[in-house]
Amino acid sequence: MESVTPYVLAMLVLGYTLLTYWYTHLLSVVMWNNALGECFNVLCGVRQGGVLSPYLFAFYINDIIEDVRNSGFGIYIGSVFLGCILYADFSLEVALDYSIW
């Protein structure tokens, strides 16, 4: 097993620190009819249109999908798990038992 060099470790820590700072100090503003509203803190989610946003979302959502898969709920067609159908800003959880609703 190869060891991680101090330079690589420093870059990972710096990248994590910058990303954390970037997302914990995120502000947004709404423009409506050519008028800007007041700034507000964004407390969750990822930056819309951000280069890293799809990767960060995939990293986050993967754990949720694994939890649902491991819970025993959902539908399998062959070996394909269909317990969570995700598309953009929409998610659907599929269950076999109507009584849980």
C-alpha positions as CSV (number, residue, x, y, z in Angstrom):
1,M,0.0,0.0,0.0
2,E,1.4,3.4,-1.0
3,S,1.5,6.2,1.6
4,V,0.0,9.6,1.0
5,T,2.6,12.3,0.6
6,P,2.4,15.4,2.9
7,Y,1.8,17.5,-0.2
8,V,-1.2,15.4,-1.3
9,L,-2.6,15.4,2.3
10,A,-2.2,19.2,2.5
11,M,-4.1,19.6,-0.8
12,L,-6.9,17.4,0.4
13,V,-7.2,19.3,3.7
14,L,-7.0,22.7,1.9
15,G,-9.7,21.6,-0.7
16,Y,-12.0,20.3,2.1
17,T,-11.5,23.5,4.1
18,L,-12.2,25.8,1.0
19,L,-15.3,23.7,0.0
20,T,-16.6,23.8,3.6
21,Y,-16.1,27.5,3.8
22,W,-17.6,28.1,0.4
23,Y,-20.8,26.2,1.3
24,T,-21.2,27.5,4.9
25,H,-21.0,31.1,3.8
26,L,-23.3,30.9,0.8
27,L,-25.6,33.8,0.2
28,S,-28.2,34.3,-2.5
29,V,-30.5,36.9,-3.8
30,V,-33.7,36.8,-5.9
31,M,-34.3,39.1,-8.9
32,W,-37.9,39.7,-9.8
33,N,-39.0,42.2,-12.4
34,N,-35.5,43.7,-12.6
35,A,-35.5,44.4,-8.8
36,L,-33.1,42.6,-6.4
37,G,-34.4,41.4,-3.1
38,E,-32.4,41.2,0.1
39,C,-29.5,38.7,0.5
40,F,-30.3,35.6,2.5
41,N,-28.2,32.6,3.8
42,V,-28.6,29.4,1.9
43,L,-28.7,26.7,4.6
44,C,-28.9,23.5,2.5
45,G,-28.5,22.3,-1.0
46,V,-25.8,22.9,-3.6
47,R,-25.1,25.8,-5.9
48,Q,-27.4,25.9,-8.9
49,G,-25.3,25.6,-12.0
50,G,-22.1,25.0,-10.0
51,V,-19.4,22.8,-11.6
52,L,-19.2,20.6,-8.5
53,S,-22.9,20.5,-7.7
54,P,-23.8,17.3,-9.6
55,Y,-20.9,15.5,-7.9
56,L,-21.7,16.7,-4.5
57,F,-25.4,15.8,-4.9
58,A,-24.4,12.3,-6.1
59,F,-22.1,11.9,-3.2
60,Y,-24.9,12.9,-0.8
61,I,-27.8,11.0,-2.4
62,N,-25.8,7.7,-2.8
63,D,-26.0,7.1,1.0
64,I,-29.7,7.7,1.0
65,I,-30.2,5.2,-1.8
66,E,-28.1,2.6,0.0
67,D,-30.1,3.1,3.2
68,V,-33.3,2.5,1.3
69,R,-31.9,-0.5,-0.5
70,N,-30.7,-2.0,2.8
71,S,-34.0,-1.3,4.6
72,G,-35.8,-4.1,2.7
73,F,-38.3,-1.7,1.2
74,G,-38.6,-1.1,-2.5
75,I,-38.9,-3.2,-5.6
76,Y,-36.4,-5.3,-7.5
77,I,-36.8,-6.2,-11.1
78,G,-34.3,-9.0,-11.5
79,S,-31.2,-7.7,-9.7
80,V,-32.1,-4.0,-10.5
81,F,-33.2,-2.0,-7.4
82,L,-36.1,0.4,-8.1
83,G,-36.9,1.5,-4.6
84,C,-35.8,5.1,-5.3
85,I,-36.4,6.7,-8.6
86,L,-34.6,10.0,-8.9
87,Y,-34.8,12.7,-11.5
88,A,-33.5,16.2,-11.1
89,D,-35.5,17.8,-8.3
90,F,-37.9,15.0,-8.0
91,S,-37.7,11.8,-6.0
92,L,-40.1,8.8,-5.7
93,E,-39.8,6.1,-3.1
94,V,-41.5,2.9,-4.2
95,A,-43.0,0.4,-1.6
96,L,-44.8,-2.8,-2.0
97,D,-46.9,-2.4,1.1
98,Y,-49.7,0.3,0.9
99,S,-50.2,0.1,4.7
100,I,-47.1,2.2,5.4
101,W,-48.7,5.2,3.8
